[in-house]
Amino acid sequence: MGMRILKPAERLIVAADFKPDPKQGQGRDWVRGQVLTLAESLKGTGVYIKVNSVLRACGYDLVGKIQGRGLRVFADLKLHDISETLSTDGVLLQEFRPELLTVVCTAGITAMRALKAELPYTEVLGVTVLTSLGNADTRAVFTCSTEGAVLRLAQLAEDAAIDGLVLSAKEAETIRANFGIMMTLNTPGIRPEWAIVVGDDQNPERVMTPAKAIRAGADRIVVGRPIVRAKEPYEATMRIIEEIASMA
């Protein structure tokens, strides 16, 4: 997928992560409703809406419902399987055409290539090290530092010729220096200075503000709770878009 200049709104991914409470009578229909209410409030802004668990629970038809509101879809499915299964996943996703889709880099080069081969119009992103993990976690899993693991996984993604990476903003500058501009860098764990996230589960050492993440080399940033828990999600979204625009 060829590189292009992204508008400020195209650099913002809003994570529509809603967890139902069965004790309150909430289930998958409630989550689907929350996602579509958020999409309606952001209608026409041109940002991405990131969905994962709700796609598994409610089906891929939700992709078109979001796109119908003038938004882009980040299908954060974190696919991870053998090449034949990932090829099948790609075939099943073809008709829905999400703009972004995630695969876990540890699936390997062959499997990532098989997925990408079926999705020429979707930007396939390789997930490196989750932003909730710290160095102790990374050493337990990959037997190296977090930065070292991200570098290894980025190399797998480049060898598989997929389109981009998901990584924390802390590693963005190193990855950009080592891999150039051929892969997009997409960074979760973004926290605006004005946002307070109660019970934040992100590793604070790998969190950045929108401006700092863009400056570090991120093409897109992922912001969830500071927007979805705001009293006015549209205003919070526009505030972040303005911060991104100020970096131009």
Summary of the structure (lengths in Angstrom):
residues: 248
radius of gyration: 17.2
end to end distance: 23.1
largest distance: 49.3
contacts: 832
relative contact order: 0.14
helix: 48%
strand: 16%
